[in-house]
Amino acid sequence: MWRGLTLLAATELGSAMKRSVVTAVIYAVAALSLLCALGFLVAAGHNVLAEWYGGTIASLSLAGVFCLFAIVIMLFAGLIRRQARRRRSLASTALVIAPVMAPPAVRAIVAHPAIGAGVVAGIVALGALVGRQWGKTS
Protein backbone atom coordinates (compact mmCIF):
# COMPACT_ATOMS: atom_id res chain seq x y z
CA MET A 1 0.00 0.00 0.00
CA TRP A 2 2.77 2.47 0.93
CA ARG A 3 4.64 1.71 -2.27
CA GLY A 4 1.52 2.52 -4.31
CA LEU A 5 0.96 5.78 -2.47
CA THR A 6 4.62 6.72 -2.84
CA LEU A 7 4.51 5.93 -6.57
CA LEU A 8 1.33 8.02 -6.96
CA ALA A 9 2.88 10.93 -5.07
CA ALA A 10 6.08 10.73 -7.12
CA THR A 11 4.10 10.65 -10.37
CA GLU A 12 2.01 13.64 -9.33
CA LEU A 13 5.11 15.53 -8.22
CA GLY A 14 6.86 14.75 -11.51
CA SER A 15 3.92 15.93 -13.60
CA ALA A 16 3.57 19.09 -11.50
CA MET A 17 7.28 19.83 -11.97
CA LYS A 18 6.97 19.23 -15.71
CA ARG A 19 4.03 21.65 -15.91
CA SER A 20 6.00 24.22 -13.93
CA VAL A 21 9.02 23.92 -16.22
CA VAL A 22 6.89 24.16 -19.36
CA THR A 23 5.09 27.20 -17.96
CA ALA A 24 8.41 28.86 -17.04
CA VAL A 25 9.76 28.26 -20.56
CA ILE A 26 6.62 29.73 -22.11
CA TYR A 27 6.89 32.82 -19.89
CA ALA A 28 10.59 33.15 -20.78
CA VAL A 29 9.82 33.04 -24.52
CA ALA A 30 7.03 35.59 -24.06
CA ALA A 31 9.34 37.89 -22.07
CA LEU A 32 12.05 37.61 -24.73
CA SER A 33 9.51 38.43 -27.46
CA LEU A 34 8.29 41.42 -25.48
CA LEU A 35 11.88 42.61 -25.01
CA CYS A 36 12.51 42.37 -28.76
CA ALA A 37 9.30 44.29 -29.47
CA LEU A 38 10.37 46.98 -27.01
CA GLY A 39 13.75 47.22 -28.75
CA PHE A 40 12.11 47.71 -32.13
CA LEU A 41 9.75 50.29 -30.63
CA VAL A 42 12.67 52.26 -29.23
CA ALA A 43 14.49 52.05 -32.57
CA ALA A 44 11.42 53.29 -34.44
CA GLY A 45 10.99 56.10 -31.93
CA HIS A 46 14.63 57.06 -32.37
CA ASN A 47 14.22 57.13 -36.15
CA VAL A 48 11.20 59.42 -35.90
CA LEU A 49 12.92 61.75 -33.41
CA ALA A 50 16.09 61.75 -35.53
CA GLU A 51 14.07 62.74 -38.56
CA TRP A 52 12.37 65.59 -36.70
CA TYR A 53 15.16 66.92 -34.44
CA GLY A 54 18.43 65.32 -35.56
CA GLY A 55 20.35 62.23 -34.44
CA THR A 56 22.15 63.68 -31.43
CA ILE A 57 19.06 65.24 -29.87
CA ALA A 58 17.06 62.06 -30.49
CA SER A 59 19.70 59.94 -28.76
CA LEU A 60 19.97 62.32 -25.81
CA SER A 61 16.18 62.50 -25.46
CA LEU A 62 15.81 58.74 -25.35
CA ALA A 63 18.70 58.45 -22.89
CA GLY A 64 17.01 61.00 -20.62
CA VAL A 65 13.67 59.19 -20.82
CA PHE A 66 15.26 55.85 -19.90
CA CYS A 67 17.25 57.48 -17.08
CA LEU A 68 14.02 58.98 -15.68
CA PHE A 69 12.33 55.59 -16.02
CA ALA A 70 15.16 53.94 -14.06
CA ILE A 71 14.95 56.56 -11.31
CA VAL A 72 11.19 56.01 -10.92
CA ILE A 73 11.71 52.24 -10.72
CA MET A 74 14.42 52.68 -8.06
CA LEU A 75 12.11 54.92 -6.01
CA PHE A 76 9.36 52.30 -6.11
CA ALA A 77 11.85 49.57 -5.13
CA GLY A 78 13.02 51.66 -2.16
CA LEU A 79 9.41 52.22 -1.07
CA ILE A 80 8.64 48.51 -1.23
CA ARG A 81 11.82 47.63 0.70
CA ARG A 82 11.01 50.21 3.39
CA GLN A 83 7.52 48.77 3.86
CA ALA A 84 8.96 45.25 4.18
CA ARG A 85 11.51 46.49 6.73
CA ARG A 86 8.73 48.13 8.77
CA ARG A 87 6.74 44.90 8.77
CA ARG A 88 9.81 42.92 9.90
CA SER A 89 10.48 45.38 12.73
CA LEU A 90 6.95 44.86 14.05
CA ALA A 91 7.49 41.11 14.08
CA SER A 92 10.86 41.46 15.83
CA THR A 93 9.26 43.71 18.46
CA ALA A 94 6.69 41.01 19.15
CA LEU A 95 9.46 38.43 19.47
CA VAL A 96 11.28 40.61 22.01
CA ILE A 97 8.19 41.32 24.11
CA ALA A 98 6.81 37.76 24.10
CA PRO A 99 9.44 36.18 26.41
CA VAL A 100 9.12 39.07 28.86
CA MET A 101 5.34 38.75 29.08
CA ALA A 102 5.19 34.94 29.07
CA PRO A 103 6.01 34.16 32.76
CA PRO A 104 3.29 36.39 34.28
CA ALA A 105 0.78 35.09 31.77
CA VAL A 106 1.63 31.47 32.55
CA ARG A 107 1.30 32.11 36.30
CA ALA A 108 -2.14 33.68 35.80
CA ILE A 109 -3.31 30.78 33.65
CA VAL A 110 -2.11 28.17 36.15
CA ALA A 111 -3.63 30.01 39.14
CA HIS A 112 -7.13 30.41 37.69
CA PRO A 113 -8.35 27.96 35.03
CA ALA A 114 -11.31 30.16 34.04
CA ILE A 115 -8.97 33.08 33.37
CA GLY A 116 -6.72 30.71 31.43
CA ALA A 117 -9.57 29.71 29.12
CA GLY A 118 -10.45 33.37 28.52
CA VAL A 119 -6.83 34.27 27.81
CA VAL A 120 -6.42 31.40 25.37
CA ALA A 121 -9.66 32.34 23.58
CA GLY A 122 -8.53 35.97 23.41
CA ILE A 123 -5.13 35.01 22.03
CA VAL A 124 -6.73 32.80 19.39
CA ALA A 125 -9.16 35.57 18.38
CA LEU A 126 -6.38 38.16 18.28
CA GLY A 127 -4.20 35.84 16.21
CA ALA A 128 -7.04 35.27 13.76
CA LEU A 129 -7.68 39.01 13.38
CA VAL A 130 -4.02 39.90 12.98
CA GLY A 131 -3.45 37.05 10.53
CA ARG A 132 -6.44 38.10 8.49
CA GLN A 133 -5.29 41.74 8.36
CA TRP A 134 -1.70 40.80 7.44
CA GLY A 135 -3.06 38.38 4.84
CA LYS A 136 -5.01 41.23 3.18
CA THR A 137 -1.98 43.54 3.03
CA SER A 138 0.54 41.00 1.70
C-alpha positions in Angstrom: 0.0 0.0 0.0 2.8 2.5 0.9 4.6 1.7 -2.3 1.5 2.5 -4.3 1.0 5.8 -2.5 4.6 6.7 -2.8 4.5 5.9 -6.6 1.3 8.0 -7.0 2.9 10.9 -5.1 6.1 10.7 -7.1 4.1 10.6 -10.4 2.0 13.6 -9.3 5.1 15.5 -8.2 6.9 14.7 -11.5 3.9 15.9 -13.6 3.6 19.1 -11.5 7.3 19.8 -12.0 7.0 19.2 -15.7 4.0 21.6 -15.9 6.0 24.2 -13.9 9.0 23.9 -16.2 6.9 24.2 -19.4 5.1 27.2 -18.0 8.4 28.9 -17.0 9.8 28.3 -20.6 6.6 29.7 -22.1 6.9 32.8 -19.9 10.6 33.2 -20.8 9.8 33.0 -24.5 7.0 35.6 -24.1 9.3 37.9 -22.1 12.1 37.6 -24.7 9.5 38.4 -27.5 8.3 41.4 -25.5 11.9 42.6 -25.0 12.5 42.4 -28.8 9.3 44.3 -29.5 10.4 47.0 -27.0 13.7 47.2 -28.8 12.1 47.7 -32.1 9.7 50.3 -30.6 12.7 52.3 -29.2 14.5 52.1 -32.6 11.4 53.3 -34.4 11.0 56.1 -31.9 14.6 57.1 -32.4 14.2 57.1 -36.1 11.2 59.4 -35.9 12.9 61.7 -33.4 16.1 61.8 -35.5 14.1 62.7 -38.6 12.4 65.6 -36.7 15.2 66.9 -34.4 18.4 65.3 -35.6 20.4 62.2 -34.4 22.1 63.7 -31.4 19.1 65.2 -29.9 17.1 62.1 -30.5 19.7 59.9 -28.8 20.0 62.3 -25.8 16.2 62.5 -25.5 15.8 58.7 -25.4 18.7 58.4 -22.9 17.0 61.0 -20.6 13.7 59.2 -20.8 15.3 55.8 -19.9 17.2 57.5 -17.1 14.0 59.0 -15.7 12.3 55.6 -16.0 15.2 53.9 -14.1 14.9 56.6 -11.3 11.2 56.0 -10.9 11.7 52.2 -10.7 14.4 52.7 -8.1 12.1 54.9 -6.0 9.4 52.3 -6.1 11.8 49.6 -5.1 13.0 51.7 -2.2 9.4 52.2 -1.1 8.6 48.5 -1.2 11.8 47.6 0.7 11.0 50.2 3.4 7.5 48.8 3.9 9.0 45.3 4.2 11.5 46.5 6.7 8.7 48.1 8.8 6.7 44.9 8.8 9.8 42.9 9.9 10.5 45.4 12.7 6.9 44.9 14.0 7.5 41.1 14.1 10.9 41.5 15.8 9.3 43.7 18.5 6.7 41.0 19.1 9.5 38.4 19.5 11.3 40.6 22.0 8.2 41.3 24.1 6.8 37.8 24.1 9.4 36.2 26.4 9.1 39.1 28.9 5.3 38.7 29.1 5.2 34.9 29.1 6.0 34.2 32.8 3.3 36.4 34.3 0.8 35.1 31.8 1.6 31.5 32.5 1.3 32.1 36.3 -2.1 33.7 35.8 -3.3 30.8 33.6 -2.1 28.2 36.2 -3.6 30.0 39.1 -7.1 30.4 37.7 -8.3 28.0 35.0 -11.3 30.2 34.0 -9.0 33.1 33.4 -6.7 30.7 31.4 -9.6 29.7 29.1 -10.4 33.4 28.5 -6.8 34.3 27.8 -6.4 31.4 25.4 -9.7 32.3 23.6 -8.5 36.0 23.4 -5.1 35.0 22.0 -6.7 32.8 19.4 -9.2 35.6 18.4 -6.4 38.2 18.3 -4.2 35.8 16.2 -7.0 35.3 13.8 -7.7 39.0 13.4 -4.0 39.9 13.0 -3.4 37.0 10.5 -6.4 38.1 8.5 -5.3 41.7 8.4 -1.7 40.8 7.4 -3.1 38.4 4.8 -5.0 41.2 3.2 -2.0 43.5 3.0 0.5 41.0 1.7 
